[in-house]
Amino acid sequence: MTTRTTAESLAEFARDLRLEDVPCDVVDKAKTLILDSVGCAIGGQRTPFGQAAIRMAFEEEREGSLPIMGSRDKTTLPWAIYVNSYLANCLDFDDVHDVTGHPGATIVPPALTWAMAGGSSGAAVLRSVIAAYEVSIRIAEGCRSSRERSRVVAGYSTFQIFGTTVALGLLAGLSAAEMADALALTGPHATVPFVRKSGRQDRPYSWIKNNYGWAALGGYLAVNLAGQGFRGNRTLLDGDRGFWRMAGSDNCDPDRFCDGLGTQWRLTQVDVKPYPCCRHIHAALGAVRRALAEAGHPDTTDVMMIEVASDPDLIRDFLVYRPQDVVDAQFSLPYTVALLVLGVTPGYEWLDKGNWDRSELWQTADKVRGRAVETPEPERLGGRWAGCRVVLRDGSEHTAVATAPSESLDGPQVAAKFGRLAVPVLGQKALGVAEWLARVEAQANCESLIPLLGLE
């Protein structure tokens, strides 16, 4: 009797998944994540690095008909997949999972882009998105490094590429065998785990960020090759020389790959960000927000000091007082705390270079102090726990603690967030996009989304 490989088991799960068998709360969460990802992509095209990526794609191929989300430019399928996935992470406002990074960036934009090109139904997109989250997160969990190893080698797009493969493979109609080959072919297309050289310690931060555009393009290529009959080594994820080794990990937990498929939904563990900055800063911002509320929301001039206590790695890497550009700013604790103190609404405005001319921004940032807290408790590792002490002019002190992702946004909050990101770009058409996505399972043909997502 032949034992199925992990790739074959995951492919069979994805291929056999029926939307009617997915619990209602999982379906609702998937729709929320789709809306959030599209909103982040539309907002991301306003950034200078988002615009640079759009120019690159448009100059490479101007003859396409697929929209770059929130842009006047259209391009061909592969370039639209690349850019739309990249845009989703530009604001660092997109969904987040504790192990795999920002899974939606390499799932939602590629799925919608492919569906607009091929006329897939909205129900097919929703099914493909759910399956892709389940598979990609499990692969990341199974390959998860130890904390010590991840301090040296780490990568998110390295694993998230599998999300693109599953989503597009389902929309392309691959058989279970072809999907297994596509997953096997995905590994060689994966990016190197380069996060420790993306700029966290060696500033400024790279504009390529997590390289989700390339990961999405790699998944697209793997699916197309499998569709043309390419064979892959389906043992890619298995054994002592499996993908976890290639990805730089020092651990592999093979039970994580398939355990609970179809009954334990990883998608429900994905959180939606309330702040457009690195997730490791979110607990600190939550603690600051609570301390300021406890202090009665004092005027900026009355705040003498803001001390943030958190993980030593976070304090060392993120206590950057003068970020060099808006990407670097997404990974600056003083900068983001100052915006929170000043009451700037979280969104594109946090990356608006116009803020940099405000002297009070930098004056407030200079009041931020960091204190490293050594603790073995899991919830405090990696910046997931933070304490804050605010000292006011009158000598009073106000303290608070917070954990991330305790402030993950719910459905109505995500809808409001979408409006803040999309309306300034699309105007009233943004409402049409939101309504279309709210009824995604009822949409007969995704081509109808094309005129809504682009500018005339």
ZALO-870206 format. One record per residue (C-alpha): residue in three letters; y, z negated, x negated. Coordinates in nm, 3 decimals. Each point is the difference from the previous one (the first is absolute). Layout:
REM ZALO-870206
{rest=ALA	v=Y	w=Z	u=X}
...
***
This chain:
REM ZALO-870206
{rest=MET	v=0.000	w=0.000	u=0.000}
{rest=THR	v=0.335	w=0.107	u=-0.144}
{rest=THR	v=0.272	w=-0.265	u=-0.007}
{rest=ARG	v=0.337	w=0.116	u=0.120}
{rest=THR	v=0.285	w=-0.023	u=-0.247}
{rest=THR	v=0.318	w=-0.186	u=0.087}
{rest=ALA	v=0.187	w=0.328	u=0.036}
{rest=GLU	v=-0.259	w=0.123	u=0.249}
{rest=SER	v=0.014	w=-0.323	u=0.201}
{rest=LEU	v=0.381	w=0.005	u=0.017}
{rest=ALA	v=-0.001	w=0.368	u=0.092}
{rest=GLU	v=-0.249	w=-0.059	u=0.280}
{rest=PHE	v=0.210	w=-0.286	u=0.138}
{rest=ALA	v=0.314	w=0.212	u=0.000}
{rest=ARG	v=-0.170	w=0.302	u=0.152}
{rest=ASP	v=-0.169	w=-0.203	u=0.275}
{rest=LEU	v=0.305	w=-0.208	u=0.094}
{rest=ARG	v=0.107	w=0.057	u=0.359}
{rest=LEU	v=0.345	w=-0.102	u=0.117}
{rest=GLU	v=-0.141	w=-0.146	u=0.321}
{rest=ASP	v=-0.213	w=-0.241	u=-0.204}
{rest=VAL	v=0.299	w=-0.145	u=-0.187}
{rest=PRO	v=0.136	w=-0.328	u=0.144}
{rest=CYS	v=0.333	w=0.031	u=0.181}
{rest=ASP	v=0.179	w=-0.233	u=-0.241}
{rest=VAL	v=-0.108	w=0.215	u=-0.294}
{rest=VAL	v=0.122	w=0.316	u=0.174}
{rest=ASP	v=0.332	w=-0.165	u=0.080}
{rest=LYS	v=0.039	w=-0.118	u=-0.360}
{rest=ALA	v=-0.076	w=0.351	u=-0.126}
{rest=LYS	v=0.271	w=0.145	u=0.222}
{rest=THR	v=0.245	w=-0.261	u=-0.129}
{rest=LEU	v=-0.085	w=0.092	u=-0.360}
{rest=ILE	v=0.044	w=0.370	u=0.073}
{rest=LEU	v=0.347	w=-0.061	u=0.145}
{rest=ASP	v=0.095	w=-0.219	u=-0.295}
{rest=SER	v=-0.117	w=0.253	u=-0.259}
{rest=VAL	v=0.188	w=0.287	u=0.164}
{rest=GLY	v=0.316	w=-0.210	u=0.022}
{rest=CYS	v=-0.026	w=-0.094	u=-0.367}
{rest=ALA	v=-0.046	w=0.366	u=-0.100}
{rest=ILE	v=0.303	w=0.108	u=0.204}
{rest=GLY	v=0.210	w=-0.277	u=-0.152}
{rest=GLY	v=-0.138	w=0.067	u=-0.348}
{rest=GLN	v=0.140	w=0.353	u=-0.009}
{rest=ARG	v=0.352	w=-0.148	u=-0.014}
{rest=THR	v=-0.060	w=-0.148	u=-0.346}
{rest=PRO	v=0.096	w=0.194	u=-0.314}
{rest=PHE	v=-0.360	w=0.005	u=-0.121}
{rest=GLY	v=-0.122	w=0.111	u=0.342}
{rest=GLN	v=0.249	w=0.285	u=-0.009}
{rest=ALA	v=-0.115	w=0.092	u=-0.351}
{rest=ALA	v=-0.361	w=0.023	u=0.118}
{rest=ILE	v=0.106	w=0.218	u=0.295}
{rest=ARG	v=0.192	w=0.236	u=-0.229}
{rest=MET	v=-0.299	w=0.029	u=-0.229}
{rest=ALA	v=-0.237	w=0.089	u=0.285}
{rest=PHE	v=0.244	w=0.239	u=0.165}
{rest=GLU	v=0.067	w=0.183	u=-0.326}
{rest=GLU	v=-0.374	w=0.028	u=-0.062}
{rest=GLU	v=-0.075	w=0.150	u=0.341}
{rest=ARG	v=0.265	w=0.101	u=0.254}
{rest=GLU	v=-0.215	w=0.218	u=0.225}
{rest=GLY	v=-0.177	w=-0.275	u=0.190}
{rest=SER	v=0.050	w=-0.114	u=0.358}
{rest=LEU	v=-0.086	w=-0.368	u=-0.025}
{rest=PRO	v=0.277	w=-0.259	u=0.019}
{rest=ILE	v=0.090	w=-0.245	u=-0.270}
{rest=MET	v=0.060	w=-0.302	u=0.220}
{rest=GLY	v=0.368	w=-0.043	u=0.083}
{rest=SER	v=0.107	w=0.303	u=-0.204}
{rest=ARG	v=0.123	w=0.353	u=0.071}
{rest=ASP	v=-0.244	w=0.132	u=-0.257}
{rest=LYS	v=-0.349	w=0.126	u=0.078}
{rest=THR	v=-0.278	w=0.085	u=-0.237}
{rest=THR	v=-0.371	w=0.078	u=-0.019}
{rest=LEU	v=-0.281	w=-0.240	u=0.090}
{rest=PRO	v=-0.082	w=-0.142	u=-0.345}
{rest=TRP	v=0.363	w=-0.056	u=-0.095}
{rest=ALA	v=0.081	w=-0.151	u=0.339}
{rest=ILE	v=-0.292	w=-0.241	u=-0.043}
{rest=TYR	v=0.122	w=-0.091	u=-0.348}
{rest=VAL	v=0.363	w=-0.062	u=0.096}
{rest=ASN	v=-0.056	w=-0.169	u=0.335}
{rest=SER	v=-0.240	w=-0.248	u=-0.162}
{rest=TYR	v=0.247	w=-0.066	u=-0.281}
{rest=LEU	v=0.287	w=-0.050	u=0.245}
{rest=ALA	v=-0.193	w=-0.262	u=0.197}
{rest=ASN	v=0.015	w=-0.236	u=-0.297}
{rest=CYS	v=0.351	w=0.080	u=-0.123}
{rest=LEU	v=0.165	w=-0.295	u=0.171}
{rest=ASP	v=-0.289	w=-0.234	u=-0.089}
{rest=PHE	v=0.016	w=-0.087	u=0.370}
{rest=ASP	v=-0.340	w=0.143	u=0.101}
{rest=ASP	v=-0.310	w=-0.194	u=0.105}
{rest=VAL	v=-0.181	w=-0.220	u=-0.247}
{rest=HIS	v=-0.348	w=-0.139	u=-0.058}
{rest=ASP	v=-0.077	w=-0.284	u=-0.237}
{rest=VAL	v=-0.250	w=0.202	u=-0.206}
{rest=THR	v=0.076	w=0.369	u=0.031}
{rest=GLY	v=0.381	w=0.018	u=-0.005}
{rest=HIS	v=0.160	w=0.225	u=0.264}
{rest=PRO	v=-0.296	w=0.168	u=0.175}
{rest=GLY	v=0.203	w=0.184	u=0.263}
{rest=ALA	v=0.187	w=0.219	u=-0.251}
{rest=THR	v=-0.314	w=0.194	u=-0.089}
{rest=ILE	v=-0.143	w=0.006	u=0.353}
{rest=VAL	v=0.265	w=0.051	u=0.268}
{rest=PRO	v=0.228	w=0.272	u=-0.149}
{rest=PRO	v=-0.293	w=0.214	u=-0.123}
{rest=ALA	v=-0.180	w=-0.031	u=0.334}
{rest=LEU	v=0.305	w=0.094	u=0.207}
{rest=THR	v=0.095	w=0.281	u=-0.238}
{rest=TRP	v=-0.349	w=0.151	u=0.008}
{rest=ALA	v=-0.012	w=-0.040	u=0.379}
{rest=MET	v=0.334	w=0.177	u=0.044}
{rest=ALA	v=-0.128	w=0.289	u=-0.212}
{rest=GLY	v=-0.335	w=0.031	u=0.175}
{rest=GLY	v=0.089	w=-0.095	u=0.355}
{rest=SER	v=-0.225	w=-0.305	u=0.013}
{rest=SER	v=0.027	w=-0.232	u=0.296}
{rest=GLY	v=0.174	w=-0.334	u=-0.017}
{rest=ALA	v=-0.328	w=-0.175	u=0.082}
{rest=ALA	v=-0.160	w=0.166	u=-0.304}
{rest=VAL	v=0.285	w=-0.128	u=-0.217}
{rest=LEU	v=-0.034	w=-0.353	u=0.133}
{rest=ARG	v=-0.376	w=0.000	u=-0.064}
{rest=SER	v=0.044	w=0.137	u=-0.351}
{rest=VAL	v=0.266	w=-0.259	u=-0.084}
{rest=ILE	v=-0.217	w=-0.291	u=0.115}
{rest=ALA	v=-0.302	w=0.121	u=-0.197}
{rest=ALA	v=0.213	w=0.061	u=-0.309}
{rest=TYR	v=0.143	w=-0.353	u=-0.003}
{rest=GLU	v=-0.348	w=-0.148	u=0.034}
{rest=VAL	v=-0.152	w=0.201	u=-0.284}
{rest=SER	v=0.287	w=-0.009	u=-0.249}
{rest=ILE	v=0.057	w=-0.375	u=0.032}
{rest=ARG	v=-0.370	w=-0.073	u=-0.042}
{rest=ILE	v=-0.019	w=0.211	u=-0.314}
{rest=ALA	v=0.298	w=-0.187	u=-0.145}
{rest=GLU	v=-0.157	w=-0.336	u=0.091}
{rest=GLY	v=-0.332	w=0.092	u=-0.155}
{rest=CYS	v=0.168	w=0.105	u=-0.324}
{rest=ARG	v=0.247	w=-0.290	u=-0.015}
{rest=SER	v=0.070	w=-0.131	u=-0.349}
{rest=SER	v=0.020	w=-0.362	u=-0.101}
{rest=ARG	v=0.351	w=-0.143	u=-0.015}
{rest=GLU	v=-0.015	w=-0.003	u=-0.379}
{rest=ARG	v=-0.101	w=0.366	u=-0.019}
{rest=SER	v=0.258	w=0.110	u=0.258}
{rest=ARG	v=0.274	w=-0.143	u=-0.221}
{rest=VAL	v=-0.092	w=0.271	u=-0.251}
{rest=VAL	v=-0.134	w=0.289	u=0.210}
{rest=ALA	v=0.087	w=0.065	u=0.365}
{rest=GLY	v=0.044	w=0.297	u=0.230}
{rest=TYR	v=0.049	w=0.057	u=0.371}
{rest=SER	v=0.000	w=0.378	u=0.043}
{rest=THR	v=-0.320	w=-0.007	u=-0.208}
{rest=PHE	v=-0.179	w=-0.130	u=0.310}
{rest=GLN	v=0.230	w=0.118	u=0.276}
{rest=ILE	v=-0.093	w=0.362	u=-0.072}
{rest=PHE	v=-0.322	w=-0.065	u=0.195}
{rest=GLY	v=0.207	w=-0.059	u=0.312}
{rest=THR	v=0.138	w=0.352	u=-0.018}
{rest=THR	v=-0.346	w=0.143	u=-0.050}
{rest=VAL	v=-0.147	w=-0.171	u=0.307}
{rest=ALA	v=0.294	w=0.081	u=0.226}
{rest=LEU	v=0.016	w=0.368	u=-0.097}
{rest=GLY	v=-0.376	w=0.037	u=-0.018}
{rest=LEU	v=-0.031	w=-0.105	u=0.363}
{rest=LEU	v=0.283	w=0.226	u=0.112}
{rest=ALA	v=-0.156	w=0.287	u=-0.194}
{rest=GLY	v=-0.327	w=-0.052	u=0.185}
{rest=LEU	v=-0.212	w=-0.071	u=-0.307}
{rest=SER	v=-0.359	w=-0.095	u=0.066}
{rest=ALA	v=-0.126	w=-0.338	u=-0.119}
{rest=ALA	v=-0.156	w=0.169	u=-0.304}
{rest=GLU	v=0.320	w=0.187	u=-0.080}
{rest=MET	v=0.202	w=-0.321	u=0.043}
{rest=ALA	v=-0.231	w=-0.176	u=-0.247}
{rest=ASP	v=0.064	w=0.279	u=-0.249}
{rest=ALA	v=0.374	w=-0.022	u=0.067}
{rest=LEU	v=-0.006	w=-0.373	u=-0.078}
{rest=ALA	v=-0.198	w=0.072	u=-0.316}
{rest=LEU	v=0.255	w=0.265	u=-0.101}
{rest=THR	v=0.287	w=-0.238	u=0.070}
{rest=GLY	v=-0.069	w=-0.222	u=-0.301}
{rest=PRO	v=0.074	w=0.272	u=-0.259}
{rest=HIS	v=0.327	w=0.074	u=0.181}
{rest=ALA	v=0.115	w=-0.364	u=-0.001}
{rest=THR	v=0.304	w=-0.110	u=-0.198}
{rest=VAL	v=-0.039	w=-0.231	u=-0.296}
{rest=PRO	v=0.071	w=-0.369	u=0.080}
{rest=PHE	v=0.348	w=0.005	u=-0.151}
{rest=VAL	v=0.179	w=-0.278	u=0.192}
{rest=ARG	v=0.042	w=-0.222	u=-0.307}
{rest=LYS	v=0.202	w=0.280	u=-0.159}
{rest=SER	v=0.198	w=0.090	u=0.310}
{rest=GLY	v=0.288	w=-0.220	u=-0.111}
{rest=ARG	v=-0.065	w=-0.351	u=0.125}
{rest=GLN	v=0.040	w=-0.143	u=-0.349}
{rest=ASP	v=0.135	w=0.302	u=-0.185}
{rest=ARG	v=0.312	w=0.080	u=0.204}
{rest=PRO	v=0.128	w=0.216	u=0.158}
{rest=TYR	v=-0.261	w=0.062	u=0.267}
{rest=SER	v=-0.149	w=0.349	u=0.010}
{rest=TRP	v=0.109	w=0.221	u=0.289}
{rest=ILE	v=-0.360	w=0.117	u=0.039}
{rest=LYS	v=-0.070	w=-0.354	u=0.123}
{rest=ASN	v=-0.359	w=-0.013	u=0.129}
{rest=ASN	v=-0.051	w=0.378	u=-0.024}
{rest=TYR	v=-0.118	w=0.029	u=0.358}
{rest=GLY	v=0.105	w=0.363	u=0.021}
{rest=TRP	v=-0.244	w=0.100	u=-0.270}
{rest=ALA	v=-0.275	w=-0.215	u=0.152}
{rest=ALA	v=0.047	w=0.172	u=0.336}
{rest=LEU	v=-0.007	w=0.341	u=-0.165}
{rest=GLY	v=-0.318	w=-0.095	u=-0.187}
{rest=GLY	v=-0.170	w=-0.101	u=0.324}
{rest=TYR	v=0.109	w=0.329	u=0.156}
{rest=LEU	v=-0.158	w=0.191	u=-0.288}
{rest=ALA	v=-0.324	w=-0.199	u=0.020}
{rest=VAL	v=-0.032	w=0.078	u=0.371}
{rest=ASN	v=0.068	w=0.370	u=-0.050}
{rest=LEU	v=-0.248	w=0.026	u=-0.286}
{rest=ALA	v=-0.270	w=-0.173	u=0.205}
{rest=GLY	v=0.076	w=0.234	u=0.288}
{rest=GLN	v=-0.064	w=0.293	u=-0.233}
{rest=GLY	v=-0.343	w=-0.136	u=-0.093}
{rest=PHE	v=0.087	w=-0.196	u=-0.313}
{rest=ARG	v=-0.256	w=-0.268	u=-0.078}
{rest=GLY	v=0.094	w=-0.337	u=-0.138}
{rest=ASN	v=-0.201	w=-0.280	u=-0.156}
{rest=ARG	v=-0.045	w=-0.223	u=0.303}
{rest=THR	v=-0.085	w=-0.300	u=-0.218}
{rest=LEU	v=0.369	w=-0.016	u=-0.102}
{rest=LEU	v=0.050	w=-0.347	u=0.146}
{rest=ASP	v=-0.337	w=-0.143	u=-0.102}
{rest=GLY	v=-0.142	w=-0.177	u=-0.302}
{rest=ASP	v=0.129	w=-0.144	u=-0.326}
{rest=ARG	v=0.179	w=0.326	u=-0.083}
{rest=GLY	v=0.151	w=0.045	u=0.344}
{rest=PHE	v=0.355	w=0.077	u=0.100}
{rest=TRP	v=0.103	w=-0.362	u=-0.052}
{rest=ARG	v=-0.050	w=0.051	u=-0.375}
{rest=MET	v=0.202	w=0.321	u=0.001}
{rest=ALA	v=0.279	w=-0.179	u=0.187}
{rest=GLY	v=0.025	w=-0.265	u=-0.272}
{rest=SER	v=-0.154	w=-0.288	u=0.193}
{rest=ASP	v=-0.218	w=-0.273	u=-0.148}
{rest=ASN	v=-0.174	w=-0.075	u=0.331}
{rest=CYS	v=-0.193	w=0.173	u=0.274}
{rest=ASP	v=-0.115	w=-0.153	u=0.327}
{rest=PRO	v=-0.208	w=0.280	u=0.158}
{rest=ASP	v=-0.050	w=-0.194	u=0.323}
{rest=ARG	v=0.371	w=0.042	u=0.070}
{rest=PHE	v=-0.033	w=0.376	u=0.028}
{rest=CYS	v=-0.199	w=0.012	u=0.323}
{rest=ASP	v=-0.041	w=-0.355	u=0.130}
{rest=GLY	v=0.129	w=-0.033	u=0.357}
{rest=LEU	v=0.084	w=0.367	u=0.051}
{rest=GLY	v=0.083	w=0.052	u=0.364}
{rest=THR	v=0.008	w=-0.372	u=0.081}
{rest=GLN	v=0.241	w=-0.156	u=-0.251}
{rest=TRP	v=0.320	w=0.202	u=0.001}
{rest=ARG	v=0.195	w=-0.007	u=-0.325}
{rest=LEU	v=0.288	w=0.181	u=0.168}
{rest=THR	v=0.091	w=-0.322	u=0.182}
{rest=GLN	v=0.068	w=-0.163	u=-0.339}
{rest=VAL	v=0.275	w=0.250	u=-0.084}
{rest=ASP	v=0.350	w=-0.145	u=0.028}
{rest=VAL	v=0.332	w=0.166	u=0.078}
{rest=LYS	v=0.283	w=-0.089	u=-0.234}
{rest=PRO	v=0.320	w=-0.165	u=0.121}
{rest=TYR	v=0.182	w=0.068	u=-0.329}
{rest=PRO	v=0.034	w=0.327	u=-0.199}
{rest=CYS	v=-0.108	w=-0.133	u=-0.338}
{rest=CYS	v=-0.313	w=-0.087	u=-0.196}
{rest=ARG	v=-0.239	w=-0.209	u=0.208}
{rest=HIS	v=-0.022	w=-0.263	u=-0.274}
{rest=ILE	v=0.362	w=-0.095	u=0.074}
{rest=HIS	v=-0.053	w=-0.046	u=0.374}
{rest=ALA	v=-0.111	w=-0.363	u=-0.009}
{rest=ALA	v=0.309	w=-0.086	u=-0.203}
{rest=LEU	v=0.225	w=0.179	u=0.249}
{rest=GLY	v=-0.170	w=-0.179	u=0.287}
{rest=ALA	v=0.063	w=-0.336	u=-0.167}
{rest=VAL	v=0.364	w=0.090	u=-0.067}
{rest=ARG	v=0.051	w=0.108	u=0.359}
{rest=ARG	v=-0.143	w=-0.326	u=0.131}
{rest=ALA	v=0.203	w=-0.213	u=-0.240}
{rest=LEU	v=0.321	w=0.179	u=0.100}
{rest=ALA	v=-0.084	w=-0.053	u=0.367}
{rest=GLU	v=-0.061	w=-0.369	u=-0.065}
{rest=ALA	v=0.341	w=-0.012	u=-0.171}
{rest=GLY	v=0.166	w=0.156	u=0.304}
{rest=HIS	v=0.048	w=0.348	u=-0.150}
{rest=PRO	v=0.281	w=-0.099	u=-0.237}
{rest=ASP	v=0.271	w=0.235	u=-0.118}
{rest=THR	v=-0.084	w=0.173	u=-0.325}
{rest=THR	v=0.282	w=-0.177	u=-0.182}
{rest=ASP	v=-0.149	w=-0.339	u=0.096}
{rest=VAL	v=-0.332	w=0.079	u=-0.168}
{rest=MET	v=-0.003	w=-0.133	u=-0.354}
{rest=MET	v=-0.361	w=0.063	u=-0.100}
{rest=ILE	v=-0.320	w=0.145	u=0.140}
{rest=GLU	v=-0.311	w=-0.113	u=-0.187}
{rest=VAL	v=-0.325	w=0.184	u=0.068}
{rest=ALA	v=-0.326	w=-0.160	u=-0.109}
{rest=SER	v=-0.306	w=0.224	u=-0.015}
{rest=ASP	v=-0.277	w=0.145	u=-0.211}
{rest=PRO	v=0.083	w=0.024	u=-0.373}
{rest=ASP	v=-0.075	w=0.375	u=-0.006}
{rest=LEU	v=0.248	w=0.062	u=0.282}
{rest=ILE	v=0.275	w=-0.207	u=-0.159}
{rest=ARG	v=-0.053	w=0.171	u=-0.335}
{rest=ASP	v=-0.010	w=0.356	u=0.133}
{rest=PHE	v=0.244	w=-0.001	u=0.291}
{rest=LEU	v=0.288	w=-0.218	u=-0.117}
{rest=VAL	v=0.201	w=0.314	u=-0.080}
{rest=TYR	v=0.373	w=-0.055	u=0.053}
{rest=ARG	v=0.126	w=0.353	u=-0.060}
{rest=PRO	v=-0.247	w=0.262	u=0.122}
{rest=GLN	v=0.072	w=0.341	u=-0.147}
{rest=ASP	v=-0.043	w=0.206	u=0.319}
{rest=VAL	v=-0.113	w=-0.037	u=0.359}
{rest=VAL	v=-0.371	w=0.023	u=-0.086}
{rest=ASP	v=0.042	w=-0.274	u=-0.260}
{rest=ALA	v=0.184	w=-0.202	u=0.267}
{rest=GLN	v=-0.308	w=-0.005	u=0.224}
{rest=PHE	v=-0.160	w=-0.219	u=-0.265}
{rest=SER	v=0.294	w=-0.235	u=-0.062}
{rest=LEU	v=-0.012	w=-0.350	u=0.145}
{rest=PRO	v=0.373	w=-0.080	u=-0.050}
{rest=TYR	v=0.109	w=0.331	u=0.153}
{rest=THR	v=-0.216	w=-0.031	u=0.312}
{rest=VAL	v=0.084	w=-0.369	u=0.048}
{rest=ALA	v=0.372	w=0.086	u=-0.023}
{rest=LEU	v=-0.036	w=0.265	u=0.272}
{rest=LEU	v=-0.174	w=-0.252	u=0.221}
{rest=VAL	v=0.274	w=-0.259	u=-0.057}
{rest=LEU	v=0.267	w=0.260	u=0.076}
{rest=GLY	v=-0.170	w=0.083	u=0.328}
{rest=VAL	v=-0.071	w=0.367	u=-0.073}
{rest=THR	v=-0.256	w=0.121	u=0.255}
{rest=PRO	v=-0.331	w=0.086	u=-0.172}
{rest=GLY	v=-0.039	w=0.376	u=-0.006}
{rest=TYR	v=0.143	w=0.298	u=-0.183}
{rest=GLU	v=0.322	w=-0.200	u=-0.046}
{rest=TRP	v=-0.175	w=-0.219	u=-0.256}
{rest=LEU	v=-0.029	w=0.303	u=-0.227}
{rest=ASP	v=0.339	w=0.150	u=0.077}
{rest=LYS	v=0.178	w=0.034	u=-0.332}
{rest=GLY	v=0.324	w=-0.073	u=0.187}
{rest=ASN	v=-0.100	w=-0.367	u=-0.007}
{rest=TRP	v=0.029	w=0.002	u=-0.376}
{rest=ASP	v=0.380	w=0.017	u=0.020}
{rest=ARG	v=0.011	w=-0.338	u=0.177}
{rest=SER	v=0.087	w=-0.265	u=-0.255}
{rest=GLU	v=-0.130	w=-0.273	u=0.231}
{rest=LEU	v=-0.348	w=0.156	u=-0.023}
{rest=TRP	v=-0.021	w=-0.058	u=-0.373}
{rest=GLN	v=0.176	w=-0.334	u=0.020}
{rest=THR	v=-0.261	w=-0.117	u=0.248}
{rest=ALA	v=-0.284	w=0.146	u=-0.207}
{rest=ASP	v=0.120	w=-0.203	u=-0.299}
{rest=LYS	v=-0.048	w=-0.320	u=0.203}
{rest=VAL	v=-0.376	w=0.061	u=0.025}
{rest=ARG	v=-0.223	w=-0.202	u=-0.230}
{rest=GLY	v=-0.375	w=0.016	u=-0.049}
{rest=ARG	v=-0.249	w=-0.280	u=-0.061}
{rest=ALA	v=-0.359	w=0.078	u=-0.093}
{rest=VAL	v=-0.259	w=-0.203	u=0.190}
{rest=GLU	v=-0.343	w=-0.030	u=-0.160}
{rest=THR	v=-0.261	w=-0.042	u=0.270}
{rest=PRO	v=-0.360	w=0.113	u=0.044}
{rest=GLU	v=0.028	w=0.021	u=0.378}
{rest=PRO	v=-0.085	w=0.357	u=0.115}
{rest=GLU	v=0.284	w=0.027	u=0.249}
{rest=ARG	v=0.252	w=-0.064	u=-0.275}
{rest=LEU	v=-0.126	w=0.268	u=-0.234}
{rest=GLY	v=0.177	w=0.328	u=-0.045}
{rest=GLY	v=0.318	w=-0.115	u=0.170}
{rest=ARG	v=-0.166	w=-0.062	u=0.337}
{rest=TRP	v=0.151	w=-0.350	u=0.008}
{rest=ALA	v=0.359	w=-0.096	u=-0.075}
{rest=GLY	v=0.230	w=-0.294	u=0.040}
{rest=CYS	v=0.378	w=0.010	u=0.019}
{rest=ARG	v=0.277	w=-0.253	u=-0.066}
{rest=VAL	v=0.353	w=0.089	u=0.109}
{rest=VAL	v=0.284	w=-0.210	u=-0.140}
{rest=LEU	v=0.332	w=0.013	u=0.186}
{rest=ARG	v=0.355	w=-0.073	u=-0.113}
{rest=ASP	v=-0.004	w=-0.339	u=0.173}
{rest=GLY	v=-0.297	w=-0.105	u=-0.214}
{rest=SER	v=-0.259	w=0.020	u=0.279}
{rest=GLU	v=-0.339	w=0.153	u=-0.072}
{rest=HIS	v=-0.220	w=0.189	u=0.244}
{rest=THR	v=-0.360	w=0.090	u=-0.072}
{rest=ALA	v=-0.271	w=0.213	u=0.156}
{rest=VAL	v=-0.332	w=0.163	u=-0.087}
{rest=ALA	v=-0.161	w=0.320	u=0.121}
{rest=THR	v=-0.316	w=0.200	u=-0.050}
{rest=ALA	v=-0.044	w=0.374	u=0.020}
{rest=PRO	v=-0.084	w=0.183	u=0.217}
{rest=SER	v=0.096	w=-0.262	u=0.261}
{rest=GLU	v=0.293	w=0.216	u=0.111}
{rest=SER	v=-0.197	w=0.316	u=0.072}
{rest=LEU	v=0.168	w=0.197	u=0.280}
{rest=ASP	v=-0.160	w=0.051	u=0.340}
{rest=GLY	v=0.012	w=0.305	u=0.227}
{rest=PRO	v=0.346	w=-0.047	u=0.155}
{rest=GLN	v=0.147	w=-0.093	u=-0.338}
{rest=VAL	v=-0.151	w=0.313	u=-0.155}
{rest=ALA	v=0.152	w=0.210	u=0.278}
{rest=ALA	v=0.342	w=-0.150	u=-0.078}
{rest=LYS	v=-0.056	w=0.060	u=-0.371}
{rest=PHE	v=-0.091	w=0.363	u=0.072}
{rest=GLY	v=0.325	w=0.044	u=0.189}
{rest=ARG	v=0.206	w=-0.140	u=-0.286}
{rest=LEU	v=-0.164	w=0.241	u=-0.242}
{rest=ALA	v=-0.034	w=0.315	u=0.209}
{rest=VAL	v=0.304	w=0.013	u=0.229}
{rest=PRO	v=0.257	w=0.037	u=-0.285}
{rest=VAL	v=-0.200	w=0.302	u=-0.119}
{rest=LEU	v=-0.131	w=0.168	u=0.316}
{rest=GLY	v=0.244	w=-0.128	u=0.259}
{rest=GLN	v=-0.140	w=0.009	u=0.355}
{rest=LYS	v=-0.302	w=0.199	u=-0.122}
{rest=ALA	v=-0.124	w=-0.329	u=-0.149}
{rest=LEU	v=-0.061	w=-0.127	u=0.353}
{rest=GLY	v=-0.213	w=0.309	u=0.064}
{rest=VAL	v=-0.207	w=-0.071	u=-0.310}
{rest=ALA	v=-0.052	w=-0.362	u=0.106}
{rest=GLU	v=-0.104	w=0.105	u=0.352}
{rest=TRP	v=-0.237	w=0.266	u=-0.137}
{rest=LEU	v=-0.167	w=-0.249	u=-0.235}
{rest=ALA	v=-0.022	w=-0.267	u=0.271}
{rest=ARG	v=-0.223	w=0.244	u=0.191}
{rest=VAL	v=-0.168	w=0.153	u=-0.303}
{rest=GLU	v=-0.350	w=-0.016	u=0.151}
{rest=ALA	v=0.117	w=0.212	u=0.294}
{rest=GLN	v=0.159	w=0.277	u=-0.209}
{rest=ALA	v=-0.199	w=0.322	u=0.033}
{rest=ASN	v=0.146	w=0.174	u=-0.306}
{rest=CYS	v=0.188	w=-0.154	u=-0.291}
{rest=GLU	v=0.200	w=0.318	u=-0.054}
{rest=SER	v=0.234	w=-0.138	u=0.268}
{rest=LEU	v=0.109	w=-0.265	u=-0.252}
{rest=ILE	v=0.141	w=0.257	u=-0.244}
{rest=PRO	v=0.340	w=0.057	u=0.170}
{rest=LEU	v=0.045	w=-0.375	u=0.049}
{rest=LEU	v=-0.051	w=-0.102	u=-0.365}
{rest=GLY	v=0.230	w=0.255	u=-0.166}
{rest=LEU	v=0.372	w=0.068	u=0.008}
{rest=GLU	v=0.136	w=0.334	u=0.111}
***
